[in-house]
C-alpha cells in the first residue's frame, strides 16, 4: 500500500523550514546564479558570501519568536 501522507509531509516540512535556512538557501541560489551568469568573472560573486552572516539575524529572530510562545 502506498503511503499517501509522505508527499504531503515532505511538502509541509519544506514549507516550514526555519527562516535562517530559507535565508541560507536564498544566498546559495544567488551565488549559483551569479556564478553561472558571470562565468569567467565569477570571482565577483564572492561578495555574496559576505552577506551570508545576515542569516544569523533570522535565526535570532526566529528563536526569539518561539521562546515568546
Secondary structure, DSSP 8 states (H G I E B T S, - for coil): ---THHHHHHHHHHHT--HHHHHHHHHHHHHHHHHHHHGGGGGGGHHHHHHGGGHHHHHHHHHHHHHH-
